[in-house]
Each structure stands twice: as structure tokens, then as C-alpha cells.
Amino acid sequence: MRGETMNQDEIAEKVIEVDQRSKSNKYRLDKVEERQGNLEQLTNAFAKMETEQSYIKKDVGEIKADVKTLAEKPAKRWESIVSTAVTVIVGALIGYLLSGGRIL
């Protein structure tokens, strides 16, 4: 310190200062540990959300494929009806022409 030795009162004063600083540091470290715990919980929650989002994305993809398949069914059915009608008409026309224009 000033090149002198410290007396008992100065030593006691320094011990009190160090003790107060130690208590302050303990309080601050406790707060840091609490925040660290909160940060770990937040990180775990984000990891869980990421996993769930992956499953949701997969499910939505499957749903979209199913909806597309269901939407295509009426179109395929309509195409089948039109194709059958055209075949019947063409068949009837060919039959009419082959019969020499006579209706059976």
C-alpha cells in the first residue's frame, strides 16, 4: 500500500470490502446462472420447434399430394366419359357408313 504495513483496523476494513465484493459477485453469478438456464430452455424449445416444423412440412407435403390426387379424379372421370362418348359416336358413324347409310 503506501510502503507501510497495515494495522488491524485497515485489515478489518479490507476484509469487509472483500466480503462485500464477494457477496455482490455471488449475486451477479447467480443471476448469470439463471439467465444461462433460461437460455438453455429457449435453445431446447427452438430445437423442439424445428423438429415439429419438419414433421409439419412433411405432413403438409403429403396433404398436398392427396388433394392433388383427389382433384385429378373428377378430371380423369370426365376425360373417360368424353372418350367413351367419342368412341360410341365414331363407332356409330362408322357403322352407319359401313351399312351404306341405312339405319339399323
C-alpha positions in Angstrom: 0.0 0.0 0.0 1.9 3.1 1.0 5.0 1.1 1.6 3.9 0.6 5.2 2.3 -2.3 6.9 -1.4 -2.3 7.6 -2.8 -2.1 11.1 -5.6 -4.3 12.4 -8.3 -1.7 11.6 -7.1 -1.4 8.0 -7.0 -5.1 7.6 -10.5 -5.4 9.1 -11.7 -2.7 6.7 -10.2 -4.6 3.7 -11.7 -7.9 4.8 -15.1 -6.2 5.0 -14.7 -4.7 1.5 -13.6 -8.1 0.1 -16.5 -9.8 1.8 -19.0 -7.3 0.4 -17.5 -7.7 -3.1 -17.7 -11.4 -2.7 -21.4 -11.2 -1.9 -22.0 -8.9 -4.8 -20.2 -11.2 -7.1 -22.1 -14.2 -5.8 -25.4 -12.4 -6.5 -24.2 -11.5 -10.0 -23.1 -15.0 -10.7 -26.4 -16.4 -9.5 -28.2 -14.1 -12.0 -25.8 -15.2 -14.8 -26.6 -18.8 -14.0 -30.3 -18.1 -14.0 -30.0 -16.4 -17.4 -27.9 -19.3 -18.7 -30.6 -21.7 -17.6 -33.3 -19.6 -19.4 -31.1 -19.6 -22.5 -30.7 -23.4 -22.4 -34.5 -23.7 -22.1 -35.0 -21.4 -25.0 -32.5 -23.3 -27.1 -34.2 -26.6 -26.3 -37.6 -25.1 -27.2 -36.3 -23.9 -30.6 -34.8 -27.3 -31.3 -38.2 -28.9 -30.5 -40.0 -26.4 -32.7 -37.5 -27.1 -35.5 -38.3 -30.9 -35.3 -42.0 -30.3 -35.2 -41.8 -27.9 -38.1 -40.0 -30.6 -40.1 -42.9 -33.1 -39.3 -45.5 -30.4 -40.2 -43.7 -29.7 -43.5 -43.7 -33.5 -44.3 -47.4 -33.7 -43.4 -48.3 -30.7 -45.5 -46.5 -32.2 -48.4 -48.5 -35.4 -48.0 -51.8 -33.5 -47.7 -51.0 -31.5 -50.9 -50.3 -34.7 -52.8 -53.6 -36.2 -51.5 -55.5 -33.1 -52.5 -53.9 -33.1 -55.9 -54.9 -36.8 -56.4 -58.5 -36.1 -55.3 -58.7 -33.0 -57.6 -57.4 -35.1 -60.6 -60.1 -37.8 -60.1 -63.1 -35.8 -61.5 -61.0 -34.6 -64.4 -59.9 -38.2 -65.2 -63.6 -39.3 -64.8 -64.7 -36.6 -67.2 -62.0 -37.5 -69.7 -63.1 -41.1 -69.5 -66.8 -40.1 -70.2 -65.8 -37.9 -73.1 -63.5 -40.6 -74.5 -66.3 -43.2 -74.3 -68.8 -40.8 -75.9 -66.5 -40.0 -78.7 -65.8 -43.7 -79.2 -69.5 -44.5 -79.3 -70.2 -41.7 -81.8 -67.3 -42.6 -84.0 -68.4 -46.3 -83.8 -71.9 -45.4 -84.7 -70.8 -43.2 -87.6 -68.5 -46.0 -89.0 -71.4 -48.5 -88.6 -73.7 -46.1 -90.4 -71.2 -45.6 -93.2 -70.5 -49.3 -93.5 -74.2 -50.1 -93.6 -74.4 -48.0 -96.7 -76.2 -45.2 -95.0 -79.1 -47.3 -93.7 -80.2 -47.0 -90.1 -80.5 -50.4 -88.5 
